[in-house]
Amino acid sequence: MLRLTLDMDDVLANTHEKLVNVVLNDFDTNFTEKDLMSKALREVLHPKQLTKLHRIMDSPGFFADIKVKEGAGETVYQLSKFYELFVATACMEFPNSFRDKFDWLKKHFSFIPWTNIVFCGYKSIIQSDYLIDDHVKNLVAFKGQGILFSAPHNLKETAYKRVSNWNEVSELFLPIS
């Protein structure tokens, strides 16, 4: 059975959307939602705002209520019938995210066993046939086939096969029904 590894933030979870809402509601800014959804936040926010955002992200509870990406639940469930599924999430930068992320995965993807959840820093350690991730840095050192999941911070990247939503993941990995 082929092994498929999925990233959590901005692949399974709509993390960027939550970050945009935090900026719009808690920061003094003139940016619009469109501005913040079309670029990496590091490209538009002041360094002090980024520092504040990182402090918010490292607070307990931040990752607990992020919305599931549209179509992810059903598609991942269907994928679990054909692939050995893993979730690999880089959470070392925000140590308080461990519990939130684990509980979030248990709540929304309970069919993925805890033994198949990997909390890591650099994803080069992942041994899998495929990795679906939104960060090119995770795909560069990956030894299998990397699939780039579209996010505002990677829209200019052209070196990897890209999927923009879970329907496209389904088309790529699931048999025609």
C-alpha positions as a printed Julia matrix, in Angstrom:
177×3 Matrix{Float64}:
   0.0    0.0     0.0
   1.36   3.41   -0.94
   2.01   5.91    1.84
   0.51   9.41    1.62
   1.51  12.07    4.11
  -0.55  15.21    4.62
   0.47  18.49    6.19
  -1.96  20.03    8.65
  -1.76  23.83    8.47
  -3.15  25.24    5.23
  -3.65  21.74    3.84
  -6.11  20.09    6.26
  -6.71  23.19    8.39
  -7.56  26.67    7.15
  -4.86  28.31    9.26
  -4.22  31.29    6.98
  -7.9   32.25    7.17
  -7.7   32.33   10.98
  -4.52  34.42   10.85
  -6.2   36.9     8.51
  -9.15  37.18   10.9
  -6.78  37.84   13.81
  -5.02  40.6    11.85
  -8.29  42.22   10.75
  -9.84  42.07   14.23
  -6.9   42.58   16.6
  -4.38  44.71   14.69
  -4.4   48.37   13.73
  -4.24  47.97    9.96
  -5.63  49.33    6.72
  -5.31  46.0     4.94
  -8.42  44.38    3.56
  -9.25  40.7     3.67
  -8.42  40.54   -0.05
  -4.96  42.05    0.6
  -4.22  39.5     3.31
  -5.6   36.49    1.43
  -3.56  37.16   -1.72
  -0.02  37.26   -0.28
   2.12  35.78    2.43
   1.54  37.68    5.67
   5.31  38.14    6.01
   5.15  40.16    2.77
   2.54  42.63    4.01
   2.85  42.92    7.78
   5.39  45.01    9.64
   8.01  42.94   11.53
   6.48  44.05   14.86
   3.08  42.84   13.68
   4.6   39.51   12.67
   6.17  39.17   16.12
   2.79  39.88   17.72
   1.11  37.35   15.41
   3.68  34.69   16.34
   3.04  35.31   20.04
  -0.69  34.83   19.41
  -0.01  31.64   17.45
   2.05  30.26   20.34
  -0.69  30.87   22.87
  -2.6   27.79   24.08
  -5.85  27.36   22.19
  -4.88  29.14   18.98
  -4.88  25.98   16.87
  -7.85  24.36   18.64
 -10.68  25.9    16.61
  -9.28  26.34   13.11
 -11.77  25.37   10.41
 -11.21  22.24    8.34
 -10.47  23.01    4.69
 -13.53  22.51    2.53
 -13.71  18.93    1.27
 -10.8   17.7     3.37
 -12.76  15.5     5.77
 -14.54  13.37    3.18
 -11.6   13.24    0.76
  -9.11  12.19    3.46
 -11.53   9.53    4.65
 -11.78   8.16    1.1
  -7.97   8.31    0.75
  -7.66   6.2     3.9
  -9.26   3.31    2.02
  -6.49   3.28   -0.61
  -3.38   4.65    1.12
  -1.51   4.33    4.37
  -2.17   7.86    5.65
   0.03   9.98    7.88
  -0.23  13.56    9.05
   3.06  15.41    9.5
   2.82  18.82   11.08
   5.71  21.12   11.87
   4.92  22.41   15.31
   8.33  22.94   16.89
   8.19  26.69   16.2
   5.02  26.97   18.31
   5.44  24.46   21.16
   2.05  25.28   22.69
   0.41  23.95   19.52
   1.08  20.25   20.3
  -2.04  19.58   22.37
  -4.28  21.77   20.19
  -3.14  20.08   17.0
  -3.41  16.57   18.4
  -6.92  17.24   19.75
  -7.94  18.93   16.48
  -6.83  15.92   14.46
  -8.61  13.53   16.84
 -11.81  15.59   16.52
 -11.83  16.07   12.74
  -9.87  13.04   11.47
 -10.52  10.41   14.14
 -10.0    7.61   11.59
  -6.28   8.47   11.4
  -4.62   6.58   14.28
  -2.42   8.48   16.72
   0.46   6.28   15.55
   0.22   7.97   12.15
   0.57  11.53   13.43
   4.07  13.01   13.27
   5.0   16.21   15.1
   8.25  17.46   13.67
  10.36  20.39   12.63
  12.03  19.65    9.32
  10.01  17.19    7.24
  13.02  15.62    5.52
  12.63  12.77    8.02
   9.31  11.71    6.48
   9.47   8.4     4.59
   6.47   8.39    2.3
   5.56   8.0    -1.35
   3.77  11.37   -1.44
   3.74  14.51    0.69
   1.05  17.15    0.23
   2.29  20.37    1.82
   1.9   24.13    1.37
   5.58  24.96    2.08
   8.16  24.41   -0.65
  10.9   24.08    2.02
   9.23  20.83    3.14
   9.06  19.47   -0.4
  12.66  20.31   -1.34
  14.26  17.71    0.96
  11.42  15.19    0.66
  12.54  12.0    -1.11
   9.12  10.98   -2.48
   6.85  12.99   -4.77
   5.95  16.38   -3.36
   2.59  17.96   -4.15
   2.21  21.67   -3.4
  -1.13  22.67   -1.88
  -1.93  26.25   -2.96
  -1.72  28.93   -0.29
  -1.14  32.7    -0.44
   2.55  32.26    0.4
   3.32  29.86   -2.49
   1.34  31.2    -5.45
   4.46  32.13   -7.46
   6.08  28.72   -7.03
   6.22  26.64  -10.22
   8.65  23.8    -9.44
   6.08  21.34   -8.04
   2.87  19.68   -9.1
   0.13  21.79   -7.52
  -3.34  21.18   -6.13
  -5.59  24.08   -5.18
  -8.31  22.29   -3.23
  -9.44  18.9    -1.99
 -11.42  18.17   -5.18
  -8.12  18.29   -7.07
  -6.52  15.98   -4.48
  -9.41  13.58   -5.01
  -8.98  13.69   -8.78
  -5.26  13.04   -8.44
  -5.3   10.22   -5.9
  -8.69   8.5    -5.88
 -10.07   6.07   -8.47
 -12.89   7.31  -10.65
 -16.22   6.31   -9.14
